[in-house]
Amino acid sequence: MDCCHEEQPLTFEDGERHYLLMGNPNVGKSVIFSKLTGKQVLAANYAGTTVSFTKGELIGSKGKASLIDVPGTYSLQATSPAEEVAIQLLNEKVDAIICVLDATNLERNLYLALDLLQRGVPIVFALNLIDVAERHGITIDVPLLEKLLGVPVIPTIAVRNIGLTKLVAKCNQAANRKGQSLPPASVTATTKDQKKIAKEITDKVETETDREPTFLEKLGDWAMVPFPGIPIALVILMMSLGVVVGGGKGLRAVIFLPFLNDVYIPFMEGIVQRFVTEGVLYNLLVGEFGVLIKAFEWPFALILPYVFLFYIVLSVLEDSGYLPRLGVLMDGLLRKIGVQGSTIIPFIMGYGCAVPAIIGTRVATTKKERLVVASLVTLAIPCTAQTGAFIALLGDHSLTLLLLVFLVSFMVIFVVGIILNKLIKGTVDPLLIEVPNLLLPNGKALTRKIGLRVKHFMIEAWIPMVIGILIAASVIETGFLSSVGEYVKPVVVDWLGLPEEASIALVLGIIRRELGVLPLLQLDLSLLQMFVGSVVALLYLPCFSVFAVLMKEFKPKVALLITISTIVFAFLVGGVINQTVRFIAGLM
């Protein structure tokens, strides 16, 4: 689940119809929801995308009607918080259900379909991904499937709008016949018999032609085995770093920094100098931490290029179907830290933002996994804005130190994960992860997703960043920082080896994680100080929004424990690095 996938109470107006959009994870539900409501939610090609429901007004419906995007579920026997939400919504007042079936995995999808047919609620099936099924040599007899299920089945290709108008029309017709029809006896069975019935129906309606696997199919299989899966993962990682780091530096050098230095700063300074030329007010506006300068420089010139490119990389990996394969590949390693391979998805989401990553742990089947993933994401995974700040701080000085910061991140995840696995009681279930077809992402859907993510980042980040800049400027200009210098010296100066001024970064890091790094750009630091400051910022306490979601998802005691632990751990690791390097340097 992404940040912009809203969580809201379920309310309906008088006379309003409401339809549920249901199906297995990764069958295209979120794409269909977006098309049918015009509401731009994020759709990702991996299991567990939609954790909390989203409601939108159904386009093309006669009268007032709402469509609720229900969390993906494989059955009506809840095994995770996400599936519990699906069942709770099904128990609400429902006029009709649109159930999305994956044409490439019909038998598995029919388990849920047969469950839903027992509910006696009007239902229409959308047989999605029929174009992908045809490419795989799979042909489905839709009229026969419709006859066997006893309800309408509409072939759809959601990304191309094919079949969606007819789907809405059939859904409205089904709602008008509410309570007037029952499923055929052939599909009315106990849960024990449903697998048998699903197989019988699939055998009757599906024809598969033998053919040579395509290169994408072969590549999808290779990506899930140690060889060549690990080399493939390393190549993708290096390419991703090259795009984000190299591309971001290029965008800054060619576009953002020239505009900032040659156009924006002279323009702002010129305007301010017309009214005030020196003093506290001048410094607050265009000084070292001048809000008019830094409010553009930090979010746009420093962070945005890396955020934009990171979201391109993340969206391509999601929509291509590669992330679940990485989860299968990493399952053995991740089990050593007490989680299964499917949790690779919240981990990678954490590099975008920790908030959706922590919420995304709802798809985990045990509380132990949720706690381990949430703790590690909070402690050791930098969000995309903080990553951009690391690149801005270290990229121009030492690529080796930049890579070392991420190496520290990986080492902390592994070591602390092993410790948490020992401390937190509980079990780890076998890996159950949806592995979709490996596809070339749809250009329009990809562009929309990237645009939404960047827009959401700027909305979420800009105001807190401006507040942080104002705090920094006020603390420095009023002399408050100097007055508390003696209090912070034992930790910041003596233990971490940083100048007293670096303590402002520790204050601002509470507001936004990247603000724990960006103030260091203003200081004349050595390479060791840059590295220590980056490691402390990496491991330092979560920002307000992360703390809030920890409070919401877990108990306040858990949120406080995680927060306090990150502070202590950040100062401990940062100080050990500083003291060790200085000791070795002294011996030499």
Backbone torsions as a table, in degrees:
resi	resn	phi	psi	omega
1	MET	NA	137.6	179.8
2	ASP	-99.8	164.8	-176.3
3	CYS	-55.3	-37.7	-172.9
4	CYS	-87.1	6.8	172.6
5	HIS	-87.9	101.2	-165.8
6	GLU	-73.3	149.4	173.4
7	GLU	-111.9	127.1	-171.6
8	GLN	-148.2	157.3	176.9
9	PRO	-70.4	149.9	-178.9
10	LEU	-88.3	110.2	179.7
11	THR	-133.8	149.0	-179.9
12	PHE	-135.1	146.9	177.1
13	GLU	-83.2	159.8	177.7
14	ASP	-61.3	135.3	179.0
15	GLY	77.8	3.2	-177.8
16	GLU	-87.0	128.7	172.8
17	ARG	-80.7	150.2	173.4
18	HIS	-138.0	132.2	-178.2
19	TYR	-113.7	144.3	176.2
20	LEU	-101.2	136.9	174.1
21	LEU	-104.1	110.8	-172.9
22	MET	-125.0	168.1	178.9
23	GLY	155.6	173.0	174.6
24	ASN	-65.0	160.4	171.8
25	PRO	-60.9	146.6	171.2
26	ASN	68.3	35.0	176.5
27	VAL	-109.8	2.9	178.4
28	GLY	100.7	16.4	-178.2
29	LYS	-59.6	-46.0	-175.8
30	SER	-67.0	-32.2	175.4
31	VAL	-65.8	-46.4	178.8
32	ILE	-61.9	-41.9	178.1
33	PHE	-59.0	-45.8	-179.8
34	SER	-61.7	-41.7	-179.1
35	LYS	-68.7	-39.4	-173.8
36	LEU	-82.6	-16.4	-178.8
37	THR	-116.2	-16.0	-175.4
38	GLY	74.4	3.6	-179.9
39	LYS	-90.7	123.0	-172.2
40	GLN	-84.9	85.4	173.5
41	VAL	-92.0	163.5	-179.6
42	LEU	-84.7	134.8	176.4
43	ALA	-117.8	125.3	-178.0
44	ALA	-127.1	145.4	-173.8
45	ASN	-88.5	60.0	174.3
46	TYR	-155.7	160.6	-174.7
47	ALA	-67.0	144.5	173.4
48	GLY	81.6	21.7	-179.3
49	THR	-61.2	-49.8	-175.3
50	THR	-98.1	109.9	-179.2
51	VAL	-100.1	-50.9	173.3
52	SER	-98.5	151.9	-175.4
53	PHE	-72.7	160.4	173.4
54	THR	-132.0	137.7	-176.6
55	LYS	-113.9	137.0	176.8
56	GLY	-146.3	159.3	180.0
57	GLU	-79.6	127.5	-176.5
58	LEU	-73.9	123.7	179.2
59	ILE	-80.3	136.9	175.6
60	GLY	86.9	5.4	179.3
61	SER	-89.0	144.6	176.5
62	LYS	-80.2	114.2	-176.0
63	GLY	88.0	178.2	-178.1
64	LYS	-74.0	123.5	-179.9
65	ALA	-145.8	139.5	178.3
66	SER	-115.1	144.6	176.3
67	LEU	-113.3	129.0	-179.1
68	ILE	-111.4	120.0	177.5
69	ASP	-80.9	106.8	-173.8
70	VAL	-87.7	143.6	177.0
71	PRO	-54.5	141.6	179.9
72	GLY	-61.6	136.9	-178.9
73	THR	-145.1	148.4	179.4
74	TYR	-92.3	-21.4	-179.2
75	SER	-158.1	179.6	177.3
76	LEU	-100.9	18.4	171.0
77	GLN	-106.9	101.0	-169.9
78	ALA	-64.8	129.6	175.2
79	THR	-120.8	0.2	179.5
80	SER	-153.4	162.2	177.1
81	PRO	-55.6	-35.2	-179.2
82	ALA	-63.4	-42.5	-179.6
83	GLU	-72.2	-29.7	175.6
84	GLU	-62.3	-40.7	177.5
85	VAL	-61.3	-41.4	-179.8
86	ALA	-60.6	-43.9	-178.2
87	ILE	-69.4	-38.1	177.9
88	GLN	-61.4	-40.9	179.6
89	LEU	-68.3	-35.3	179.0
90	LEU	-65.9	-27.6	-179.8
91	ASN	-81.8	-7.3	174.8
92	GLU	-74.9	175.7	175.5
93	LYS	-66.0	117.3	-175.1
94	VAL	-125.3	130.7	177.6
95	ASP	-90.8	-32.1	178.7
96	ALA	-165.8	161.6	178.5
97	ILE	-124.5	133.6	166.8
98	ILE	-103.4	113.5	-179.9
99	CYS	-106.0	123.0	-177.0
100	VAL	-93.3	126.0	177.8
101	LEU	-109.4	142.3	176.7
102	ASP	-90.3	114.9	-176.9
103	ALA	-64.8	-19.1	179.7
104	THR	-87.1	-11.6	179.7
105	ASN	-139.5	56.4	-170.3
106	LEU	-63.1	-46.2	-175.5
107	GLU	-57.9	-46.7	-179.3
108	ARG	-64.3	-38.8	-179.0
109	ASN	-68.6	-26.2	-178.2
110	LEU	-70.6	-18.9	177.4
111	TYR	-58.7	-49.1	179.0
112	LEU	-68.6	-38.6	-179.6
113	ALA	-58.7	-43.2	-180.0
114	LEU	-67.9	-36.6	175.1
115	ASP	-58.9	-46.3	-176.7
116	LEU	-67.9	-34.5	-179.8
117	LEU	-63.7	-26.0	179.4
118	GLN	-72.2	-16.6	-174.8
119	ARG	-76.0	-15.5	179.8
120	GLY	73.3	14.7	178.1
121	VAL	-93.6	136.3	176.8
122	PRO	-51.7	134.5	-173.9
123	ILE	-141.3	144.2	174.2
124	VAL	-129.0	136.5	179.5
125	PHE	-101.1	133.2	172.3
126	ALA	-103.1	111.6	179.4
127	LEU	-86.4	91.8	-171.2
128	ASN	-90.5	165.4	178.1
129	LEU	63.0	32.5	-179.3
130	ILE	-67.9	-27.2	177.0
131	ASP	-67.6	-39.2	177.6
132	VAL	-67.5	-39.9	178.3
133	ALA	-61.0	-42.4	179.2
134	GLU	-63.2	-38.0	177.4
135	ARG	-65.7	-25.9	178.3
136	HIS	-89.3	6.0	179.2
137	GLY	80.0	19.3	-178.5
138	ILE	-103.3	125.0	176.4
139	THR	-118.6	133.3	-178.6
140	ILE	-118.6	129.3	177.2
141	ASP	-79.8	93.4	-173.7
142	VAL	-64.7	-46.2	178.4
143	PRO	-57.8	-39.5	179.4
144	LEU	-68.3	-40.4	177.9
145	LEU	-62.0	-40.6	178.8
146	GLU	-62.9	-40.1	179.9
147	LYS	-66.6	-42.6	-177.9
148	LEU	-68.1	-36.0	179.9
149	LEU	-83.0	-24.9	177.9
150	GLY	79.6	12.6	179.6
151	VAL	-140.7	162.5	-178.4
152	PRO	-62.3	140.6	174.0
153	VAL	-125.9	117.6	-175.8
154	ILE	-110.7	117.0	175.1
155	PRO	-66.3	133.1	-178.6
156	THR	-136.2	149.8	165.7
157	ILE	-126.2	91.1	-167.1
158	ALA	-59.3	-41.7	-175.8
159	VAL	-66.0	-18.3	179.1
160	ARG	-111.6	11.9	176.9
161	ASN	66.3	14.1	-177.2
162	ILE	-79.9	124.7	175.4
163	GLY	88.2	-5.6	-172.6
164	LEU	-74.0	-38.0	178.4
165	THR	-62.5	-45.0	178.4
166	LYS	-65.2	-33.8	179.2
167	LEU	-62.1	-45.0	179.4
168	VAL	-64.7	-42.5	-179.9
169	ALA	-61.1	-44.0	-180.0
170	LYS	-67.6	-33.6	178.4
171	CYS	-66.7	-41.5	177.4
172	ASN	-63.7	-41.3	178.0
173	GLN	-63.4	-40.9	-179.7
174	ALA	-64.3	-40.2	-179.8
175	ALA	-64.9	-34.6	178.5
176	ASN	-67.1	-25.0	-179.4
177	ARG	-99.0	21.1	-176.1
178	LYS	-54.9	127.2	178.3
179	GLY	82.9	-0.2	-175.9
180	GLN	-99.2	-7.7	-177.4
181	SER	-140.0	151.0	177.6
182	LEU	-123.1	154.1	178.1
183	PRO	-65.6	151.2	179.1
184	PRO	-61.9	153.6	-177.7
185	ALA	-60.1	-25.7	-176.9
186	SER	-65.0	-21.3	-179.4
187	VAL	-112.3	5.5	177.2
188	THR	-92.3	110.3	-174.4
189	ALA	-154.9	167.4	174.1
190	THR	-74.2	164.2	179.7
191	THR	-57.5	-35.8	-178.0
192	LYS	-62.7	-34.5	-177.4
193	ASP	-87.2	-10.4	-171.2
194	GLN	-66.7	-34.2	177.5
195	LYS	-63.4	-39.9	179.1
196	LYS	-65.4	-44.4	-179.9
197	ILE	-65.5	-41.7	179.0
198	ALA	-59.4	-40.9	179.3
199	LYS	-68.0	-41.5	179.9
200	GLU	-62.1	-44.5	179.8
201	ILE	-63.5	-44.8	-179.2
202	THR	-61.6	-43.0	179.7
203	ASP	-61.1	-33.0	-177.8
204	LYS	-77.3	-35.6	-170.7
205	VAL	-102.9	-15.2	-172.9
206	GLU	-107.9	133.6	175.4
207	THR	-122.7	128.2	-178.5
208	GLU	-118.1	127.3	-178.7
209	THR	-96.3	130.7	176.3
210	ASP	-65.9	134.1	179.8
211	ARG	-157.3	166.3	178.2
212	GLU	-77.0	129.4	178.9
213	PRO	-58.3	143.9	177.3
214	THR	-74.7	168.8	179.1
215	PHE	-62.5	-39.7	179.7
216	LEU	-63.1	-38.8	178.1
217	GLU	-65.6	-42.9	177.6
218	LYS	-63.2	-42.6	-179.9
219	LEU	-63.3	-39.1	178.1
220	GLY	-61.9	-39.0	177.4
221	ASP	-70.5	-42.0	-179.4
222	TRP	-61.5	-34.6	-174.5
223	ALA	-68.7	-11.1	-176.2
224	MET	-103.6	-1.4	179.8
225	VAL	-114.9	152.5	-175.2
226	PRO	-52.6	-41.8	174.8
227	PHE	-127.7	121.8	11.5
228	PRO	-97.2	21.4	-175.4
229	GLY	-60.7	-43.0	-179.6
230	ILE	-66.2	-47.8	174.7
231	PRO	-57.8	-38.6	177.7
232	ILE	-61.6	-44.4	-179.7
233	ALA	-62.9	-40.3	179.4
234	LEU	-65.7	-40.7	178.2
235	VAL	-62.9	-44.7	179.5
236	ILE	-63.4	-40.6	178.2
237	LEU	-61.8	-46.5	-178.7
238	MET	-66.7	-39.3	177.3
239	MET	-64.3	-39.5	179.7
240	SER	-64.6	-44.3	177.5
241	LEU	-62.8	-39.3	179.3
242	GLY	-62.6	-42.7	180.0
243	VAL	-65.2	-48.4	-174.8
244	VAL	-70.9	-50.6	-176.3
245	VAL	-73.7	-55.5	-178.5
246	GLY	-65.2	-45.5	-179.9
247	GLY	-65.3	-40.0	179.5
248	GLY	-64.1	-43.7	178.3
249	LYS	-63.7	-36.7	178.4
250	GLY	-65.1	-44.7	178.4
251	LEU	-61.6	-41.2	179.0
252	ARG	-64.1	-45.5	-175.3
253	ALA	-68.1	-36.1	-173.7
254	VAL	-89.0	-36.4	-171.6
255	ILE	-114.9	-60.3	-166.5
256	PHE	-72.5	-49.5	-177.2
257	LEU	-66.8	-43.4	175.6
258	PRO	-58.4	-41.8	178.6
259	PHE	-64.8	-41.6	-179.5
260	LEU	-63.0	-51.5	-172.3
261	ASN	-78.3	-35.5	-173.5
262	ASP	-95.2	-22.3	-174.9
263	VAL	-119.8	-58.7	-169.1
264	TYR	-68.0	-53.4	-176.7
265	ILE	-61.4	-49.2	177.7
266	PRO	-58.2	-37.5	-179.6
267	PHE	-64.6	-47.8	-179.4
268	MET	-65.9	-43.3	178.8
269	GLU	-62.4	-38.1	178.7
270	GLY	-63.6	-42.0	179.4
271	ILE	-65.3	-46.7	-177.3
272	VAL	-64.5	-39.6	-177.5
273	GLN	-66.3	-16.9	175.3
274	ARG	-69.2	-25.4	-175.2
275	PHE	-110.9	-34.8	-178.4
276	VAL	-150.9	139.1	-174.6
277	THR	-114.1	-19.4	179.9
278	GLU	-158.7	168.5	178.6
279	GLY	106.4	-175.3	-175.0
280	VAL	-62.1	-45.1	-177.7
281	LEU	-61.7	-42.2	178.9
282	TYR	-61.2	-44.6	-179.3
283	ASN	-66.5	-36.7	177.5
284	LEU	-64.0	-31.6	-176.8
285	LEU	-86.5	-48.7	-174.7
286	VAL	-135.1	18.9	-180.0
287	GLY	-81.7	-154.2	-175.8
288	GLU	-56.9	-42.6	175.1
289	PHE	-115.8	36.0	-178.6
290	GLY	-58.5	127.0	-173.0
291	VAL	-65.0	-33.8	-179.7
292	LEU	-69.0	-26.9	179.4
293	ILE	-87.7	-54.6	-174.6
294	LYS	-68.3	-26.6	178.8
295	ALA	-65.8	-19.8	173.1
296	PHE	-99.5	-43.8	-174.0
297	GLU	-62.7	-51.1	-174.2
298	TRP	-66.7	-56.0	-176.9
299	PRO	-72.3	-34.8	-173.5
300	PHE	-96.5	-55.7	-173.5
301	ALA	-76.6	-28.9	-177.1
302	LEU	-99.7	-45.0	-169.8
303	ILE	-95.1	-44.9	-171.8
304	LEU	-54.9	-42.5	-179.8
305	PRO	-57.5	-41.5	-179.0
306	TYR	-74.5	-37.8	177.4
307	VAL	-61.8	-46.6	-178.8
308	PHE	-59.1	-47.5	-178.2
309	LEU	-71.5	-35.4	176.6
310	PHE	-62.3	-42.5	-179.4
311	TYR	-67.3	-30.3	173.9
312	ILE	-63.5	-48.8	-179.1
313	VAL	-61.9	-48.2	-178.3
314	LEU	-61.9	-42.1	-178.0
315	SER	-66.6	-38.9	177.8
316	VAL	-64.6	-43.9	179.5
317	LEU	-64.3	-37.7	177.9
318	GLU	-66.0	-55.6	-171.0
319	ASP	-72.8	-19.4	178.0
320	SER	-78.8	-19.8	-176.8
321	GLY	88.9	15.2	-177.2
322	TYR	-78.8	-34.0	-173.1
323	LEU	-58.3	-44.3	177.1
324	PRO	-61.3	-33.7	177.6
325	ARG	-66.3	-37.1	175.3
326	LEU	-64.2	-36.0	177.2
327	GLY	-63.1	-42.9	176.9
328	VAL	-62.5	-43.0	-178.9
329	LEU	-63.9	-37.0	-174.1
330	MET	-92.7	1.7	-173.5
331	ASP	-57.1	-46.3	-178.3
332	GLY	-60.7	-43.3	-179.8
333	LEU	-68.8	-44.1	-177.3
334	LEU	-66.8	-27.0	178.8
335	ARG	-65.4	-23.3	178.1
336	LYS	-68.1	-22.2	177.7
337	ILE	-105.6	14.1	171.3
338	GLY	87.6	19.4	177.3
339	VAL	-136.2	162.4	177.9
340	GLN	-95.5	170.4	-173.1
341	GLY	-59.9	-27.7	-178.2
342	SER	-64.2	-21.0	-180.0
343	THR	-72.8	-4.0	174.4
344	ILE	-60.2	-26.7	-177.9
345	ILE	-69.0	-52.0	173.6
346	PRO	-59.9	-36.0	178.1
347	PHE	-58.9	-49.3	-177.7
348	ILE	-68.7	-36.0	175.4
349	MET	-61.0	-30.8	179.1
350	GLY	-62.4	-27.3	176.4
351	TYR	-71.7	-15.3	170.6
352	GLY	-88.0	-55.9	178.9
353	CYS	-160.9	136.5	-178.0
354	ALA	-70.0	-26.6	-176.2
355	VAL	-62.2	-57.2	178.4
356	PRO	-64.9	-28.4	178.5
357	ALA	-64.3	-43.1	179.9
358	ILE	-69.2	-41.7	176.7
359	ILE	-63.8	-36.2	179.8
360	GLY	-64.7	-14.7	177.7
361	THR	-69.6	-8.0	177.2
362	ARG	-60.4	-24.3	-179.9
363	VAL	-75.8	-11.8	176.9
364	ALA	-66.0	148.1	-174.8
365	THR	-91.9	-9.1	178.3
366	THR	-131.7	151.5	178.7
367	LYS	-66.9	-33.0	179.2
368	LYS	-58.2	-46.2	179.8
369	GLU	-61.9	-41.0	179.6
370	ARG	-60.6	-45.5	-178.5
371	LEU	-66.3	-42.0	-179.3
372	VAL	-64.2	-48.8	-177.8
373	VAL	-64.1	-46.4	-179.2
374	ALA	-60.9	-41.4	-179.8
375	SER	-65.2	-44.6	-176.9
376	LEU	-71.2	-37.5	176.8
377	VAL	-63.0	-43.1	179.9
378	THR	-65.0	-40.7	-173.4
379	LEU	-78.5	-48.3	-161.3
380	ALA	-127.6	4.5	-179.9
381	ILE	-110.7	115.5	179.5
382	PRO	-76.0	137.3	175.3
383	CYS	-71.4	171.1	-174.8
384	THR	-63.0	-35.4	178.7
385	ALA	-67.8	-41.2	178.5
386	GLN	-67.8	-36.9	175.4
387	THR	-60.3	-43.8	176.3
388	GLY	-60.2	-37.7	178.2
389	ALA	-66.9	-39.2	176.3
390	PHE	-60.7	-43.7	-179.4
391	ILE	-64.7	-41.1	179.2
392	ALA	-64.0	-37.0	-177.8
393	LEU	-77.0	-45.6	-171.2
394	LEU	-102.7	-24.4	-171.8
395	GLY	-58.2	-38.1	-178.1
396	ASP	-82.9	-10.2	-176.5
397	HIS	-107.6	-44.8	-176.5
398	SER	-159.9	108.3	176.5
399	LEU	-65.2	-30.7	178.4
400	THR	-61.7	-45.1	178.8
401	LEU	-65.0	-35.9	177.6
402	LEU	-61.8	-45.4	178.2
403	LEU	-66.3	-33.9	178.4
404	LEU	-64.5	-35.3	177.1
405	VAL	-59.8	-44.5	179.2
406	PHE	-71.6	-31.0	174.6
407	LEU	-64.6	-41.5	175.1
408	VAL	-59.4	-42.5	178.9
409	SER	-58.0	-48.8	-179.1
410	PHE	-64.3	-41.6	-179.3
411	MET	-64.7	-41.7	179.3
412	VAL	-64.5	-43.2	178.1
413	ILE	-56.2	-46.0	-175.6
414	PHE	-71.4	-48.8	-176.7
415	VAL	-67.1	-50.2	180.0
416	VAL	-65.8	-34.7	177.2
417	GLY	-61.2	-41.9	177.7
418	ILE	-62.5	-41.6	179.3
419	ILE	-64.3	-45.7	179.2
420	LEU	-63.3	-36.0	178.5
421	ASN	-61.2	-33.9	178.3
422	LYS	-78.0	-37.1	-173.5
423	LEU	-80.4	-39.2	-175.8
424	ILE	-88.1	121.8	-179.3
425	LYS	-77.5	149.8	179.5
426	GLY	141.4	175.5	-178.5
427	THR	-115.4	167.2	175.3
428	VAL	-118.9	119.9	-178.1
429	ASP	-71.8	160.6	174.4
430	PRO	-60.2	155.4	-178.1
431	LEU	-68.3	120.2	173.2
432	LEU	-128.7	96.5	-176.6
433	ILE	-132.6	137.1	177.1
434	GLU	-70.7	123.8	176.6
435	VAL	-110.9	99.3	-177.1
436	PRO	-76.8	174.9	174.6
437	ASN	-65.9	144.6	174.2
438	LEU	-79.6	117.8	-172.1
439	LEU	-128.0	155.9	167.5
440	LEU	-78.1	125.4	-176.9
441	PRO	-57.9	146.4	174.5
442	ASN	-73.5	126.5	-173.3
443	GLY	-59.3	-46.1	-177.6
444	LYS	-66.8	-44.9	179.7
445	ALA	-63.6	-38.1	-179.5
446	LEU	-65.7	-45.1	-179.9
447	THR	-62.3	-42.9	-180.0
448	ARG	-63.7	-43.1	-179.2
449	LYS	-63.1	-46.2	-179.7
450	ILE	-62.0	-44.4	179.0
451	GLY	-60.2	-43.3	179.3
452	LEU	-64.2	-41.2	-178.4
453	ARG	-67.1	-43.8	179.5
454	VAL	-65.1	-43.5	178.6
455	LYS	-59.6	-45.5	-179.3
456	HIS	-63.8	-40.3	178.9
457	PHE	-60.3	-45.9	-177.7
458	MET	-65.5	-37.7	178.1
459	ILE	-65.3	-43.0	-176.7
460	GLU	-74.4	-35.2	-169.5
461	ALA	-91.6	-33.1	-167.0
462	TRP	-65.5	-50.0	-176.9
463	ILE	-63.8	-48.8	176.2
464	PRO	-59.0	-33.5	180.0
465	MET	-68.7	-41.3	177.6
466	VAL	-62.9	-41.2	177.2
467	ILE	-61.1	-42.7	178.2
468	GLY	-62.3	-40.1	178.5
469	ILE	-64.8	-42.2	177.9
470	LEU	-62.0	-41.0	178.4
471	ILE	-63.6	-44.9	-179.0
472	ALA	-61.5	-47.3	-179.4
473	ALA	-63.0	-41.5	-179.0
474	SER	-66.0	-43.8	-179.1
475	VAL	-62.2	-40.1	-178.4
476	ILE	-75.0	-47.0	-175.1
477	GLU	-69.4	-28.9	179.7
478	THR	-85.2	-6.4	-179.9
479	GLY	80.7	7.3	-178.9
480	PHE	-63.1	-37.3	-178.6
481	LEU	-62.7	-40.7	179.7
482	SER	-66.3	-35.5	-177.1
483	SER	-69.5	-26.5	179.6
484	VAL	-98.8	5.3	-177.1
485	GLY	-56.1	-40.4	-178.0
486	GLU	-66.9	-30.0	-178.8
487	TYR	-73.8	-36.0	-177.1
488	VAL	-89.6	-11.7	-174.6
489	LYS	-57.4	-45.0	-178.2
490	PRO	-56.9	-36.6	-178.2
491	VAL	-90.4	-55.4	-173.2
492	VAL	-70.2	-46.2	-174.4
493	VAL	-86.9	-56.6	-173.3
494	ASP	-72.7	-42.1	-175.6
495	TRP	-86.5	-50.0	-177.5
496	LEU	-85.5	-18.4	179.5
497	GLY	74.9	21.7	-179.5
498	LEU	-101.9	156.3	174.9
499	PRO	-68.4	157.6	-179.4
500	GLU	-56.1	-34.7	-177.7
501	GLU	-62.1	-22.2	-179.1
502	ALA	-67.6	-16.9	-179.7
503	SER	-63.9	-22.4	177.4
504	ILE	-62.9	-31.9	178.0
505	ALA	-65.3	-35.8	179.3
506	LEU	-67.3	-33.8	178.1
507	VAL	-70.7	-47.1	-175.6
508	LEU	-72.1	-25.8	179.6
509	GLY	-61.0	-19.9	177.0
510	ILE	-68.6	-32.0	-177.0
511	ILE	-77.6	-53.5	178.2
512	ARG	-142.0	141.9	-174.1
513	ARG	-63.5	-36.6	-179.4
514	GLU	-69.1	-21.3	178.4
515	LEU	-72.6	-10.1	172.2
516	GLY	-79.6	-7.8	-178.4
517	VAL	-115.6	-44.6	-170.8
518	LEU	-58.0	-38.7	178.3
519	PRO	-61.3	-23.7	179.3
520	LEU	-66.5	-21.5	177.8
521	LEU	-64.4	-25.1	-176.7
522	GLN	-83.3	-10.1	-175.1
523	LEU	-101.8	151.4	177.9
524	ASP	-88.5	86.5	-173.8
525	LEU	-103.2	151.7	171.5
526	SER	-78.3	169.1	179.4
527	LEU	-61.2	-39.9	178.7
528	LEU	-63.2	-42.9	179.9
529	GLN	-65.1	-39.5	176.3
530	MET	-60.1	-44.0	-177.6
531	PHE	-67.3	-46.4	179.2
532	VAL	-62.0	-45.0	178.5
533	GLY	-60.4	-38.8	179.2
534	SER	-67.7	-42.0	179.6
535	VAL	-64.6	-42.8	177.7
536	VAL	-61.9	-43.9	179.3
537	ALA	-64.3	-37.1	178.9
538	LEU	-60.3	-45.4	-172.3
539	LEU	-95.4	-4.5	-173.3
540	TYR	-67.5	168.7	-174.0
541	LEU	-56.3	151.0	-178.9
542	PRO	-68.1	157.8	177.3
543	CYS	-72.9	174.4	-175.6
544	PHE	-54.0	-45.9	-174.9
545	SER	-65.7	-37.2	178.3
546	VAL	-68.6	-42.9	177.9
547	PHE	-60.6	-39.9	-179.5
548	ALA	-63.7	-42.4	-178.8
549	VAL	-72.2	-30.4	173.6
550	LEU	-64.5	-40.7	177.1
551	MET	-61.5	-39.3	-176.1
552	LYS	-74.1	-43.3	-174.4
553	GLU	-80.3	-27.9	-178.8
554	PHE	-129.1	-174.0	178.9
555	LYS	-78.0	153.6	177.2
556	PRO	-54.6	-35.3	179.1
557	LYS	-61.5	-39.8	179.4
558	VAL	-66.8	-44.2	-179.8
559	ALA	-61.5	-43.1	179.1
560	LEU	-66.5	-40.4	-179.8
561	LEU	-63.1	-44.7	178.8
562	ILE	-63.0	-43.7	-178.1
563	THR	-63.5	-49.6	179.9
564	ILE	-62.4	-39.6	179.8
565	SER	-63.0	-38.3	-179.7
566	THR	-66.3	-39.2	179.3
567	ILE	-61.8	-51.6	-178.7
568	VAL	-60.8	-44.5	-176.9
569	PHE	-65.9	-39.4	-179.5
570	ALA	-62.3	-47.8	179.3
571	PHE	-66.7	-36.2	-180.0
572	LEU	-64.9	-52.3	-177.3
573	VAL	-66.1	-45.0	179.7
574	GLY	-60.2	-43.4	179.5
575	GLY	-67.2	-40.3	178.6
576	VAL	-61.8	-42.3	178.3
577	ILE	-62.2	-48.3	-178.8
578	ASN	-61.0	-49.6	-176.8
579	GLN	-67.0	-36.7	-179.7
580	THR	-66.2	-47.8	-179.2
581	VAL	-63.1	-42.4	-179.9
582	ARG	-66.9	-35.8	178.0
583	PHE	-65.6	-45.2	179.3
584	ILE	-64.0	-41.4	178.9
585	ALA	-63.0	-36.0	178.8
586	GLY	-66.7	-35.5	178.1
587	LEU	-68.6	-30.9	-177.6
588	MET	-82.5	NA	NA
